[in-house]
Each structure stands twice: as structure tokens, then as C-alpha cells.
């Protein structure tokens, strides 16, 4: 009897002493995260119960064109232009300075490429990268895992993984502060006067305008390595330090993956302040057409704006529509601006 009581008391003491340790959150490690990824996420639904689904509001139909024959762009600010001639086809508040979220990662790519980042060398994701990415979408680049720099570029540009930004900067020999300075130098090099960076990932404070982002997009597309990445629908990135761990990324540019127009490449972005953003390009009627949409209220609105503009271009809308620049303010509030403004309206670096 005494032995049973003693055994029971020892078991209780072990449970009590172990409980605080079990309650502590575990640090992120490649081994633990890999094991979790292989097991899969546990279901939160009790056996025998069904998930409740709320009724989705029916989407409000949007006319493809305005009464003036312009594309009915819903984003707060936009510009559409021929990337080869610099001719603007459509503008809507093109010089409005707005937050740009992850679209600013285009400048990270330009900065590290100018620094001569070794694409085939490996870089490990660190705790510093995790801290700089706090507040953004969940990263799948685990702390302690290493990847080729080309794969970090793919993770950043294809799926907008925030931890890749500072990791790439470090691979190019830059601290996060030096990377931000390099991004601002890229803006200055391109002649962009309203573009400012304070953060590598775009989570805090980066701003630009539709016109200036179009200049940056064209600069990125002129780099063969970056252009190929932007045109990638999906990619599998393998860790060089943990061969059993890899990430399947899908491009956040939905128009590239499932659209009916030949998209060349682009970059998306979102924060609560910036709303939904998109800088993209497509081959339409034999010419490269660049488009920037900033401040769309719905996640898919930016892609719908792209489709409306692309269809307008394919249908010959720019040739048919002539709205004088002086009449731009007379258009309905929040609907359009002007088509085919004078060539001088384009940022000089884009016009050739």
C-alpha cells in the first residue's frame, strides 16, 4: 500500500514539475517545422460536425468601360503605357503618392543585382530576417535553413516572401539599413523623385506613384534573370542545408497563372494602408504594355482592372478613344482620367 502511494505521489510530482516546461512556446527550428509540415495541420473541427459556411455576398457587376469608352478602372490610381515607346494609353491619378507595399521588392531586386549578388551561392535565413518580416504574411523560409540566392530571389518575387528581402541584402553584403539606402539610390538612378523607401519588405512606409513604378517595372524587365522570375507561374525552392525541406511557391500575380492574356510578368503588394496593388505587363496587339494599379479595395479587383484594360487595348480602345487632357477633371469622380495625354506627361526615363 505504501509503495502504491509513494509511486502515485512521484508521478504527480513529475507531472506538476513538467507542466510549466510544456507550456513554454517552442522556438522555430527547421527540424520542428519540417516535422509539422510533414504531418500536416490538425483539423480544428470536431469529428461528426460540419463547418458552418456563411453566405457570400453576390459580386457587384462592373461595366468594362465608362460612358467615355475608357476602361472602368476601380483602383485609386493607375497608369497604362507602351513600355517600348513610352506612350501613355490611360491614366488615373498617375502622380498620386501612395504606399506600395510589396511592389517595392522590385527595387530590392535591382539593388542586389547591381551589387553583383552571387546567384549560385547559399545564404541562411536568420533570426534577424524573421524580425524584419514581422507583421507580414507567414513566411515559409524557416530560420536556420539555407537556400541558393537565385531561389531567394524567386521566393521574394514570385510569392513575396518577406524574409527573403534582408537575406538577399546580406548575401549582397548589405545590412538592412544599407539595403534601404541602395533601394533609394536605385530610385534616384531611374530619375524617380516621388519614390521613397524606409523598409526592405514594404511593410512600413514605402511610397511611390503609378508613373514611377512603371519606370521601375521596365527596368526590372530589362534584366533577363529578373524578367524570367517575374514570368514564373510557380516554382519549387529546396533548402540546401535541409534537403528534406522545400517550398512550393505559386505566383501571387493571378493574371499570370490563370488569365487569358499573355502576361510578361509583374509584382503584387498588399498592406492595410496600401490596399491591393499590382504592377504588371503583357504582350497586347504586338506591343509590351505596362500597367500599374494602386489602392484597389478588393483582392481580385486589381486583376479585374488588368483584364478590363487588356481587353480595351486588344479591342483597339486607345486608337478610338480621344479624351483631351483638359477634360480629365470633368470625368466622373473616381472613374477615369485621360487617354493619350501629351508625351511630356510621361516620366522622361520611360519615354525614349
N, C-alpha and C positions, 0 to 999 in steps of 0.2 A: 504493500500500500504506500509506504513511504517512498519507495522507488518511483512509483507512478506519479505521485505528487511532485517529486523532485524533477522528473522528466517533463511534466506539464509546465512547471514554473520556468525551466530553462528554455522551453520552446517559446513561451510567451515573451520572455526577455529578449530573445533573438528577434522576434517579430517587431517588438517596440523599438529596439535599437536600429533595426534596418529600415524602418518606415521613413525617417527623415531623408536618408540617402536615396531611397526610391523616389521621393517626391521632387528631388532636385532635377531641373531640366538638363538634358544631355546636350553637350556641345556638338555642333555639326562636325562630323568626321566622314571621310569618304567611305569607310567601312560600314558605319551605321546607316548612312544614307543609301548606300548601294544595296544593303540588305533589305531596307524598307522598299526601295524601288522594285526589287525582285519579287518581294511578297505581294506588292500592290497595296493600295489604301483600303483599310477596313470599311465596310459599309456601316453607316450610321442608322440604317433603317432596321427596325426590329423584324425578326422572322415572322412571316404571316401578315405583315402590314403593307399597305400600298402608299407610295409617295403621293402627297397631295399636290396637284398642279393648279396654279391659279390661271384664270382666263387672261390670255394675252389680248391687249388692245389691238384692234384691226389697224394696219398701217394706213396712214392718210395718203392718198394718191397725190403725186406731184406731177404737174404738167411738164413735159420735157423742154418746152420753150415758153418764153414770155410772149406777151402780145406784140413785142417788137421783133420777134424772131430770134432772140438771143437765148442761149442755154440757161435754163432756170436753176442757177447755182444757189444752193442753200447755205453753203459755208459763209462765214462772216467776211472773209477776204480771199481773193483769188486772182490768179493771172494765168493766161494761156498764151504760149508763144511758140513760134517756129525756132527750134534750137539751132538751126544752121544759118538762118538769115537774121534772126533777132526780131523779126516782125511780130508784134503783139496781135493776137486774134481776139482776145477778150480780156477785160479787166474788171475787177470789182474791189474797190478799196485796195489797190495793189501796193500802196506805200504805207499801209497801216502797220505800225509796230506792235507785234503781238508775241506772246510766248509761243515757242515752237516745239517744246517737249523733245522727244527722241529724234525728231528730224535733224536736230543739231549734231547727231552722231555722224552725219556726213562730214562734218569738219574734223571730228576725231580721226576719221579715216584719212582725210587729206593731210592732217598734221603728222601722223605716224608714218605715212608713206613718204613724205618729204624728208623725214628723219632717217629714212632708209631702214626701216624695221626688217630684220631677217625673217622672212616668212616661214622658213622650214625649221627654225629653232623653237625650243619649247619654253613656255612660261607657266609658272604655277599660280593658281588663284590663291590669294592670301586673305587674311582677316581684314586687312585694310580695304581690299576690294569689296568685301561684304559690307563694311561700314559705310563706304561711299555709295553703295547701292540701296541703302535702307530707305524705305518709303516708296519704292517702286514695285513692279511686278516681281513675283517669285523667280529667283534665278535658279537655273539648273546646272550652273558651273559650281561644283562643290569646292569649298575651301580645302586646300591640300591636294587637289587634283591638278595635273599639268596638261597642257594642250599645245599643239603647234600654233604659231602666231597666225597663220593663214586661217586656221579653224576658229580662233578667237575673233578674227575679222568677220568670218561667216556668222558666228553666234551673235555678234553685235549688229550686223547689217541685215541679216535675214530675219532673226527673231527678236532683235532689240534687247538682248541680254545685257543688263546694266553692269554686271561685274566685269564684263569684257573690256569696258572703256579704260578704267585705270590699269588693268592688267596689260593692255596694249600700250598704254603710255609708258609703263615701267619697262616693257620689252624694248621700247624705242629709246630708253634712257631718260625718261622724264618722270618727275613726281606729279601728283595730281594738279598742283598749282602750276607747274611748268607746262603741263598739258593744256590747261585752260589758256595760258598765255600764248601757246602755239596755235590754238584754235582762233584766238583773236587776231594773231598775225596772218593766218590764212584769210580771214575776212578782210583785213586791210590789203592783202596782196590782190584780192579779187576786186578791190575798189568798192567794198560794201561799207557804207557809212552808218547804217542803222542796225547793224548786226552786232550783238554783244553777248559774251559768254562769261558765266561765273561758275559753271559746274560742268564736268565732263559728260555726265549721262543725260542731262536735260531735265532732271527732276526739280531743279531750283534755279529759276531766274533767267534762263537764256531767251533772247528775243531776236526777232528779225522781221522782215516783210516778205510778202509773196514774191515781189520782183527780185529781191536779193537772194532768196532761197533758190530761185530758178537759175541764177548765175552759178551758185554752188553746185546744184544738181548737174549742170552741164559739165562743170569742172571734174566732178567725180566720174561721170560717164566717159570722159576722155582718158581716164586711167583704165587700161584693159583689165587689170586684176580686179579692181573695184566694180567695174561695169559687169563683169561676169558674175560676181557675187550678188549684185543687185538683181540680176536676171534669174537667180536660182529659186525655183519654187519650193524646194525642200532639200535638206542636207542632214547627213548623219555625222556627228562630231564625236570622235573617240578620244578618250583620255590616254595620253602616252605613259602616264605614271600608274594608272589603274586600268589595265587592258579590258577588264570585265565591265567597265563603266563607259557608257556612251549616251549621247543625247540625240534624239530625232527632232530636228527643228523644222517648222513649216513657216514659210514667208508670211509676215503679217500683212503684206500687200495683197489683199484678197483678189483684186483685179488681175494680178499676175497669175494666180493659181486657177481661178475659175471663170474669169471674164471671157468675153467673146472678141475682144480687141487685142491686137499683138502688142503687149506691154514690153517695153525695153528694160525698165527697172525703176525702182523708186524706194522711198523710205516713209514709214508711218510714224506717228507720235501721238501720245495722249498723256495729259495730266488734268487734274480738276480745273486748273487755271487756264490751260491752253485749249481744253476740249480736244476734239478729234482732228488730227492734221494729216495731210498727205502731200508729198512731193513726188511726182511720178512722170513718166514719159511713155510715149507709144509711137509706133510707126503707122501713120494715118495718111492715106492717099499719097504714099510715096515720100512723105517727109516726116522728120522727127519732131514731134510736138510735145513740149514740156508743159506740165500743169502743176500748180500749187494751190491747195485748198487749206485754209487755216480757220479754226474756230467752228467746225461743224458740231452741231448738238448731238447727233446720233452716231453710233459707232459705224454703221453702214452708210450713213449719209455721204461721207466723203467719197466712197466708192460709187455711189449712185450719181454724185456730181461728175465724177470722172466719166461714167458711161453716158450721161447726158451730153457732156461736152464732146466726147469722142464721136458720138453719133452725129452731132451737129457738124463737126468737121468733115466726117465721111460724106454727109449729105450735101456738102458744098456750102454750108451756112456762112462761113467767113466771106465768101465771094458774093453772096446775095445780100448780106446784112450790111447796111451802112448807117450807123448812128453817129452823128457828129459829136466830137468831144464836148462841145459847149452844151449839148443837151443831156449830158450824163446826169446832172443833178435833178433833171426833170423826170427821170425814170422813177418808178415806184420804189418806196423805201425798202431796202434790204433785198431787192430782186436783182438788179443788174447794174451795169456801168456803161462802158462804151465798147464798141467793136472797132478794130482797126484804127487806133489813135495814131497821131503823128509818130514817125520813127524815133524822134527825140525823147519820147516818153519812156523808152526802154533804157535800162541801165546801160551805160556805154560799153561795159565789159561784155555784155551779151550780144549787142549789135555788132556786126562785122562789116 
